[in-house]
Amino acid sequence: MKFDAELDTCGLVCPVPALKTKKRLRSMQPGQILKVITDYKPASQSVPRDLAKTKHKFLGTEILDDDEGWELFFECVK
């Protein structure tokens, strides 16, 4: 998926990936896409769940080839 910015949260555990994702999206322009990379499986579910409480749109998850990481995509909505 095409994206405008990337946020690497590998090595971080909840709630840090969600907090960093929210902060990064606040600095982006409406319509821009953020790719969040995590290697922490619970974050692959909790980040979209936490962001559902905001206006930002969750676009989906892609599992990395080694099944050891996830890419989460969000569209910035103001």
Secondary structure in CASP SS format (residue, H / E / C, confidence):
PFRMAT SS
TARGET T0000
AUTHOR 0000-0000-0000
METHOD secondary structure of the structure
MODEL  1
M C 1.00
K C 1.00
F C 1.00
D C 1.00
A E 1.00
E E 1.00
L E 1.00
D E 1.00
T C 1.00
C C 1.00
G C 1.00
L C 1.00
V C 1.00
C C 1.00
P C 1.00
V H 1.00
P H 1.00
A H 1.00
L H 1.00
K H 1.00
T H 1.00
K H 1.00
K H 1.00
R H 1.00
L H 1.00
R H 1.00
S C 1.00
M C 1.00
Q C 1.00
P C 1.00
G C 1.00
Q C 1.00
I E 1.00
L E 1.00
K E 1.00
V E 1.00
I E 1.00
T E 1.00
D C 1.00
Y C 1.00
K H 1.00
P H 1.00
A H 1.00
S H 1.00
Q H 1.00
S H 1.00
V H 1.00
P H 1.00
R H 1.00
D H 1.00
L H 1.00
A C 1.00
K C 1.00
T C 1.00
K C 1.00
H C 1.00
K E 1.00
F E 1.00
L E 1.00
G E 1.00
T E 1.00
E E 1.00
I E 1.00
L C 1.00
D C 1.00
D C 1.00
D C 1.00
E C 1.00
G C 1.00
W E 1.00
E E 1.00
L E 1.00
F E 1.00
F E 1.00
E E 1.00
C C 1.00
V C 1.00
K C 1.00
END
